[in-house]
Amino acid sequence: VEGGETLTVRFDVTNTGERAGTDIPQVYLTARDGAPKVRLLGWSRLHLKPGETRRATVVADRRLLADFDAAARGWRIDGGLYEVAV
């Protein structure tokens, strides 16, 4: 997981089955500063052969991590701890 202007999450996905298939791995925000919060941040689509492992990369749209600040007329991402789940 890399932070900065947004979150970038990279992880490996393996097809453990005997047939080729497609997987849609997803990344969720599960908490912000210790407060539970569930929000889908993004997903990837991977086509995998049997036994194949590929790296998925999901980049969150910064608006999904932010709150709209009406006074500033823009999106604001507060500092703090953000927890995610794959």
Residue pairs with C-beta under 8 A, 6 or more apart in sequence:
1 7
1 8
1 9
1 10
1 84
2 8
2 9
2 10
3 82
5 62
6 59
6 60
6 61
6 62
6 65
7 27
7 41
7 59
7 60
7 65
7 82
7 84
8 57
8 58
8 59
8 60
9 27
9 41
9 57
9 58
9 59
9 60
9 84
9 86
10 55
10 56
10 57
10 58
11 25
11 55
11 56
11 86
12 53
12 54
12 55
12 56
13 23
13 25
13 46
13 48
13 53
13 54
13 55
13 56
14 48
14 51
14 52
14 53
15 21
15 23
15 48
15 49
15 50
15 51
15 52
15 53
16 51
17 50
18 50
19 50
20 47
20 48
20 49
20 50
21 47
21 48
22 45
22 46
22 47
22 48
23 45
23 46
23 48
24 43
24 44
24 45
24 46
25 43
25 44
25 46
25 56
25 58
25 86
26 40
26 42
26 43
26 58
26 86
27 40
27 41
27 42
27 43
27 58
27 60
27 84
27 85
27 86
28 38
28 39
28 40
28 41
28 84
28 85
29 37
29 38
29 39
29 41
29 60
29 64
29 65
29 82
29 83
29 84
30 36
30 37
30 38
30 83
30 84
30 85
31 37
31 81
31 82
31 83
32 78
32 80
32 81
32 82
32 83
33 78
33 80
33 81
34 81
39 64
40 64
41 58
41 60
41 61
41 64
41 65
41 84
42 58
42 59
42 60
42 61
42 64
43 58
44 56
44 57
44 58
46 54
46 56
48 54
62 75
62 77
63 75
65 77
65 82
66 75
66 76
66 77
67 75
67 76
67 78
68 74
68 75
68 76
69 75
69 76
